[in-house]
Every structure is written in structure tokens, then in C-alpha cells.
Amino acid sequence: MKADTGWNRGGMLKFCKEWDQLIKSVQGKDTHFVNGKTKKKYTGKFSDNLKYHVVVATEVNSGKKILEDYESVKKQCENVELYILSKGIHPNHYGLSQDEILKKIVINNSEFDRLMNAIIKV
């Protein structure tokens, strides 16, 4: 979950393309891991349908290229899904009450639906 993506100077497309390649490289592969608390060893296999879901809370504070990158990720990344959940005003906007923020924020319901449908499929 990304509250804002201003830290990502290379752009969200570059970030997503790097993850797309990483996910592709492990799909269907065996893996081993250790429970950090019990130290018990486990083996498993990454799903052939493994996806990385990048959730951006708001397009506000996400850089000027976020919408362009959003469209490019849809076209160029098979294993990464990018979601932008709101616009208009940042959910953590200072100086406004919760009710004032709720009146000014624009929730992207179709993105919430797309995200929830992807999670439910898992």
C-alpha cells in the first residue's frame, strides 16, 4: 500500500516493470522458508498465476506521471496490477475534519471493485 509515490523518482512504471520481471522469474518455482519464530523449515511453490498488487491510496502526492504510468502498467505488465483508490483531496489532509475530507475526496469505486475481485479470486 503506497500512501504517495513521490519518493519514486524513476516513476511507477519502472517500479512495476521491475516487479513484473521478478514475479515472472519465480512463478511456478519451488521455494523454501523458515518461520522466524519457531525456526521450522517449510517448502512450497510459487503460484503459476502469482501477481503483485500495488495499491496507491490517492493520486494526490503521487507525482504528475501517475496516471500515465497507470495506463502503461496495464499495457506493459502481465504480473503486476496497479490501483489508484482516490483523488481530489488526500485522505490525511491536515486542517480539515473527517466530515470535510469525506465531502471533498473522490473515491474510485471501480478500482476498489477491481482490487477486491482480484483478492477474492485468490
C-alpha positions in Angstrom: 0.0 0.0 0.0 1.5 3.3 -1.1 0.2 6.5 0.5 2.1 8.5 -2.0 4.7 7.8 -4.6 6.7 11.0 -4.7 9.7 9.0 -3.3 9.8 7.0 -6.6 11.7 9.4 -8.9 12.0 6.7 -11.5 8.3 6.5 -11.9 5.7 3.9 -11.1 6.1 2.2 -14.5 9.7 1.5 -13.8 8.9 0.2 -10.3 6.1 -2.1 -11.7 8.2 -3.4 -14.6 11.0 -4.4 -12.2 8.4 -6.3 -10.1 6.8 -7.8 -13.2 10.2 -9.4 -14.1 10.8 -10.6 -10.6 7.3 -12.1 -10.3 7.8 -13.8 -13.7 11.1 -15.3 -12.6 9.6 -17.0 -9.5 6.2 -18.1 -10.9 5.8 -21.9 -10.6 9.2 -22.3 -8.8 9.8 -24.2 -5.6 10.7 -22.2 -2.5 12.0 -22.7 1.0 11.5 -20.6 4.0 11.9 -20.6 7.8 9.3 -19.5 10.3 11.1 -16.6 12.1 9.6 -17.5 15.5 9.6 -21.3 15.6 12.5 -21.8 13.1 10.6 -24.6 11.5 11.5 -25.1 7.8 8.9 -25.2 5.1 8.9 -25.8 1.4 6.4 -24.5 -1.1 5.8 -23.5 -4.6 5.0 -20.0 -6.0 1.8 -20.0 -8.0 1.9 -20.0 -11.8 -0.6 -17.1 -11.5 1.4 -15.1 -9.0 0.7 -11.3 -9.2 2.0 -8.3 -7.4 -0.8 -5.8 -6.4 0.4 -2.2 -6.0 -2.3 -0.1 -4.2 -1.9 3.7 -4.3 -4.2 5.4 -1.7 -4.5 8.6 -3.8 -3.3 10.2 -6.9 -2.7 13.3 -4.8 1.0 13.5 -3.9 1.7 10.6 -6.3 3.6 12.7 -8.9 2.5 14.1 -12.2 3.1 10.9 -14.1 1.0 8.5 -12.0 -2.0 8.5 -14.4 0.3 8.0 -17.4 2.1 5.2 -15.6 -1.2 3.6 -14.5 -2.2 3.2 -18.2 1.3 2.0 -19.2 1.3 -0.6 -16.4 -2.0 -2.0 -17.7 -0.4 -2.4 -21.2 3.1 -3.5 -20.3 3.0 -5.6 -17.1 1.5 -9.1 -17.1 2.2 -9.9 -13.4 1.6 -6.5 -11.7 -1.7 -4.7 -11.1 -1.8 -1.1 -10.1 -4.7 0.5 -8.4 -5.4 4.2 -7.5 -8.2 4.4 -4.9 -8.9 8.1 -4.7 -8.3 11.6 -5.9 -9.5 15.2 -5.2 -8.0 15.5 -1.7 -5.5 13.5 0.3 -7.3 11.2 2.9 -4.9 12.6 5.6 -5.4 16.2 4.6 -4.4 18.5 7.6 -6.7 21.2 8.8 -10.0 19.6 7.8 -12.3 17.5 9.8 -13.1 13.9 8.8 -16.6 15.1 7.5 -14.9 17.8 5.4 -12.5 15.4 3.9 -15.3 12.9 3.1 -17.1 15.7 1.2 -14.0 16.5 -0.9 -12.4 13.2 -1.5 -13.3 11.3 -4.7 -13.4 7.5 -4.1 -12.7 5.4 -7.2 -15.2 2.6 -6.6 -14.3 0.8 -9.8 -10.7 0.5 -8.5 -11.9 -0.8 -5.2 -14.1 -3.4 -7.0 -11.2 -4.4 -9.3 -8.9 -4.9 -6.2 -11.5 -6.8 -4.2 -12.3 -9.1 -7.2 -8.6 -9.8 -7.6 -8.2 -10.7 -3.9 -11.3 -12.9 -3.9 -10.1 -14.9 -6.9 -7.1 -15.9 -4.8 
